[in-house]
């Protein structure tokens, strides 16, 4: 937990404590620590919740070209709601949300290369990270988990008999149960044996050597390292943009592809995907689904010849 030094220190700590009791993640800690530090340096004599103080922080961060401002502003707005009274709450459209880019869906050989790189990570990482990441990245892909969900999985929550993993601290509190295959469970057991040498006193399954969970930034750093290591002949700036979330998108796309190949009713199946992945509505679930054209053309669940023959009258319009 980051330390807060300004006038807002007790208020921020109490806000985060209450959110933690309600089961929310502490993803706002870093943003609130930056706000607390900047406000203390630039506006030490102003009330912490004053409009000039809050707007000054936004202008300062924006002028530095800071990324992820939408999330940072959201954290400060959350703090203002917690304070109530005369605290200045930034308008919802102070910063526009980032534009969504089409995610890169890994082909089979790309995924294999990424997993091979995770099995033999190069670089200056602690031994715990090198041991945990082969299992962590496979679990994230095999179960369609969000990065923050997989890094906070508790050892006691993994049912090695039924293959069930309850997901509690999830986005918008959409609690659910993830299902792990037999192969995935064997991988978890394989990792669990050496893990006890450094993490026997912690709850987190993917614990670092200090028994703390792998941080968000740490997960992204190791993931990006594996990505570069899997593509040694391609300059980093030439690789398609890939985030850890890309593995979740690949899971959702593979599920739909399988339903299509099995001849399932695609009007009936998506709600199952929505519930399993913890999405608030189907539009969010649909965003995760991307079917490469080759997979669609080669799907045994689609009879393309019957589609061609469905409307012979259309031939009259062909030139």
C-alpha positions in Angstrom: 0.0 0.0 0.0 1.4 3.4 -1.0 1.7 6.0 1.7 -0.1 9.3 1.6 1.5 12.4 3.1 -0.9 15.4 2.4 -4.0 16.6 4.2 -6.0 14.1 2.4 -4.0 11.1 3.7 -6.5 9.9 6.3 -9.5 10.5 3.9 -7.9 8.6 1.1 -6.9 5.8 3.4 -10.5 5.5 4.8 -12.0 5.6 1.3 -9.7 2.8 0.1 -10.4 0.8 3.3 -14.2 1.0 2.8 -13.9 0.0 -0.8 -11.7 -3.0 0.2 -14.3 -4.0 2.8 -17.0 -3.9 0.0 -14.8 -6.2 -2.1 -13.5 -3.7 -4.6 -9.9 -3.8 -5.8 -7.4 -1.2 -4.9 -6.6 -0.2 -8.4 -7.1 3.5 -7.6 -4.2 3.6 -5.0 -1.5 4.7 -7.5 -3.7 7.4 -9.0 -4.7 8.8 -5.6 -1.1 8.7 -4.4 -0.1 10.8 -7.5 -2.9 13.2 -6.8 -2.0 13.6 -3.2 1.7 14.2 -4.0 1.0 16.7 -6.8 -1.5 18.6 -4.8 0.9 18.9 -1.9 3.7 20.3 -4.1 1.6 22.7 -6.2 -1.1 23.8 -3.9 0.0 23.3 -0.3 -2.0 26.2 1.1 -5.3 25.3 -0.7 -8.0 23.1 0.7 -7.4 19.6 -0.6 -10.9 19.4 -2.1 -10.9 22.9 -3.6 -11.7 23.3 -7.3 -8.4 25.1 -8.0 -6.5 22.2 -6.4 -8.3 19.5 -8.3 -8.2 21.3 -11.6 -4.6 22.2 -11.1 -3.7 18.5 -10.8 -5.6 17.6 -14.0 -3.7 20.4 -15.9 -0.4 19.3 -14.5 -0.9 15.6 -15.5 -2.2 16.5 -18.9 0.7 18.9 -19.6 3.1 16.1 -18.9 1.4 13.9 -21.4 0.4 11.3 -18.8 -1.4 8.3 -20.1 -4.5 6.7 -18.7 -5.9 10.0 -17.6 -9.5 8.7 -17.9 -8.9 6.2 -15.1 -7.0 8.7 -12.9 -9.7 11.3 -13.2 -12.2 8.6 -12.3 -10.3 7.8 -9.1 -10.3 11.4 -8.0 -14.1 11.7 -8.8 -14.6 8.6 -6.6 -12.7 10.3 -3.8 -14.8 13.5 -4.1 -18.0 11.4 -3.8 -16.6 9.7 -0.7 -15.8 13.1 0.9 -19.2 14.7 0.0 -20.0 18.2 1.2 -18.1 20.9 -0.6 -15.5 18.6 -2.3 -15.1 19.5 -6.0 -16.2 16.6 -8.2 -14.7 16.7 -11.7 -17.4 16.6 -14.4 -17.7 13.2 -16.1 -16.4 14.4 -19.4 -13.3 16.2 -18.0 -11.3 13.6 -19.9 -12.7 11.5 -22.7 -12.3 7.7 -22.5 -9.5 6.3 -24.8 -10.6 5.0 -28.2 -10.8 1.2 -28.3 -8.5 -0.4 -30.7 -9.2 -3.7 -32.4 -7.2 -6.3 -30.3 -4.7 -8.6 -32.0 -5.9 -12.2 -31.8 -3.0 -14.6 -31.6 -2.8 -17.3 -34.2 -1.9 -20.8 -33.0 1.8 -20.5 -33.7 2.0 -17.1 -32.1 0.4 -18.4 -28.9 2.7 -21.4 -28.8 5.7 -19.0 -29.2 4.4 -16.8 -26.3 3.9 -19.8 -24.0 7.4 -21.1 -24.9 8.9 -17.7 -24.0 7.0 -17.8 -20.7 8.6 -21.2 -19.9 12.1 -19.7 -20.3 11.9 -16.0 -19.4 15.1 -14.1 -19.9 15.9 -10.9 -18.1 16.4 -9.6 -14.6 13.3 -10.9 -12.9 13.1 -12.5 -9.4 12.9 -16.3 -9.4 9.3 -16.2 -8.1 8.2 -14.4 -11.3 10.1 -16.9 -13.6 8.4 -19.8 -11.8 4.9 -18.4 -11.7 4.5 -16.9 -15.1 4.3 -20.2 -17.2 1.2 -21.1 -15.0 -0.2 -17.6 -14.7 -0.2 -16.9 -18.5 -1.8 -20.3 -19.2 -4.5 -19.8 -16.6 -5.3 -16.4 -17.9 -5.7 -17.8 -21.4 -7.3 -21.2 -20.6 -10.0 -19.7 -18.3 -10.5 -16.3 -20.0 -9.5 -14.3 -16.9 -8.8 -10.6 -16.7 -5.2 -9.8 -15.7 -6.2 -8.4 -12.3 -8.3 -11.5 -11.6 -5.6 -14.0 -12.4 -2.9 -12.3 -10.3 -5.1 -12.1 -7.2 -6.3 -15.8 -7.3 -6.1 -17.3 -3.9 -4.5 -20.6 -3.3 -7.4 -21.7 -1.1 -10.0 -20.9 -3.8 -8.6 -23.4 -6.3 -10.7 -26.6 -6.2 -8.2 -29.2 -7.5 -10.9 -31.9 -7.6 -13.7 -30.1 -9.5 -11.5 -27.6 -11.4 -13.4 -24.6 -10.1 -11.9 -21.2 -9.3 -14.3 -18.7 -7.7 -13.7 -15.1 -8.9 -14.6 -12.7 -6.2 -12.9 -9.3 -6.7 -14.0 -8.8 -10.2 -15.0 -5.8 -12.4 -18.4 -4.4 -11.3 -18.7 -7.3 -8.8 -19.8 -9.8 -11.4 -18.8 -12.8 -9.3 -18.5 -16.0 -11.1 -16.7 -19.4 -11.2 -14.0 -20.1 -13.7 -13.5 -23.7 -14.9 -10.0 -25.2 -15.4 -9.4 -28.2 -17.5 -7.5 -31.3 -16.3 -4.4 -30.1 -18.1 -4.6 -26.7 -16.5 -5.0 -28.2 -13.0 -1.9 -30.4 -13.6 0.0 -27.2 -14.5 -1.2 -25.5 -11.3 -0.1 -28.5 -9.2 3.3 -28.5 -10.9 3.7 -24.8 -10.0 2.3 -25.3 -6.5 5.1 -27.6 -5.4 8.0 -25.1 -5.7 5.9 -22.2 -4.7 5.7 -23.3 -1.1 9.4 -22.6 -0.7 8.9 -18.8 -0.8 5.2 -18.2 -0.5 4.0 -20.6 2.2 2.7 -17.8 4.4 0.7 -16.0 1.8 -2.8 -16.4 0.4 -2.1 -15.4 -3.2 -1.4 -18.3 -5.5 0.9 -16.1 -7.6 2.9 -14.6 -4.8 6.2 -12.9 -5.1 9.1 -13.7 -2.8 7.8 -11.2 -0.2 4.4 -13.0 -0.2 2.7 -10.0 -1.9 0.7 -10.6 -5.1 2.3 -9.8 -8.4 1.6 -6.2 -9.2 -0.4 -5.0 -12.2 2.7 -3.3 -13.6 4.8 -6.3 -12.9 2.4 -8.6 -14.8 2.5 -6.3 -17.8 6.3 -6.0 -17.7 6.8 -9.7 -17.7 4.1 -10.2 -20.4 5.7 -7.7 -22.7 9.1 -9.3 -22.1 7.7 -12.7 -23.2 6.1 -11.0 -26.2 9.4 -9.6 -27.4 11.2 -12.8 -26.6 8.7 -14.8 -28.7 9.5 -12.6 -31.7 13.3 -12.0 -31.6 13.5 -11.2 -35.3 10.8 -8.5 -35.2 11.5 -5.0 -33.8 9.3 -4.2 -30.8 7.7 -1.2 -32.6 6.7 -3.4 -35.5 4.9 -6.0 -33.5 1.0 -5.9 -33.5 -0.2 -4.3 -30.3 -1.0 -7.0 -27.8 -2.1 -6.6 -24.2 -2.6 -9.3 -21.6 -6.3 -8.8 -22.2 -5.7 -10.3 -25.7 -5.6 -13.7 -24.2 -9.1 -13.2 -22.8 -10.3 -12.1 -26.2 -8.7 -15.2 -27.8 -10.6 -17.4 -25.3 -13.9 -15.8 -26.1 -13.3 -16.0 -29.8 -12.2 -19.7 -29.6 -15.4 -20.5 -27.7 -17.6 -19.0 -30.3 -15.6 -20.7 -33.1 -16.1 -24.0 -31.4 -19.9 -23.4 -31.0 -20.0 -22.5 -34.6 -18.1 -25.6 -35.6 -20.4 -27.8 -33.4 -23.5 -26.4 -35.0 -24.8 -24.7 -31.8 -27.5 -22.1 -31.9 -25.5 -18.9 -31.8 -28.6 -17.0 -30.6 -28.7 -19.2 -27.5 -25.0 -19.6 -26.6 -23.7 -16.0 -26.1 -25.5 -15.4 -22.8 -23.5 -18.3 -21.4 -20.3 -16.5 -22.5 -21.5 -13.3 -21.0 -22.2 -14.9 -17.6 -19.0 -17.0 -17.5 -16.7 -14.0 -18.4 -18.5 -11.6 -16.0 -19.7 -9.1 -18.5 -22.4 -6.6 -17.5 -24.2 -6.9 -20.9 -23.9 -8.7 -24.2 -22.3 -5.7 -26.0 -19.3 -6.0 -23.6 -19.1 -9.8 -24.4 -19.4 -9.1 -28.1 -16.4 -6.8 -27.9 -14.2 -9.7 -26.9 -15.2 -11.8 -29.9 -13.2 -11.7 -33.1 -13.3 -14.4 -35.7 -10.4 -14.4 -38.2 -11.8 -14.7 -41.8 -9.8 -18.0 -42.4 -11.4 -19.6 -39.3 -14.9 -18.5 -40.4 -14.4 -19.8 -44.0 -13.0 -23.1 -42.8 -15.7 -23.7 -40.1 -17.5 -27.0 -40.5 -20.6 -25.3 -39.0 -21.2 -23.2 -42.1 -22.4 -24.6 -45.4 -21.2 -21.8 -47.7 -22.5 -23.6 -50.8 -26.1 -23.6 -49.4 -25.7 -19.8 -48.9 -24.6 -19.4 -52.5 -27.7 -21.3 -53.6 -30.2 -19.6 -51.3 -31.2 -16.8 -53.6 -30.6 -17.8 -57.2 -32.6 -14.7 -58.4 -29.6 -12.6 -57.2 -27.6 -14.0 -60.2 -29.4 -11.5 -62.4 -27.6 -8.7 -60.7 -24.1 -10.2 -61.3 -22.0 -8.8 -64.1 
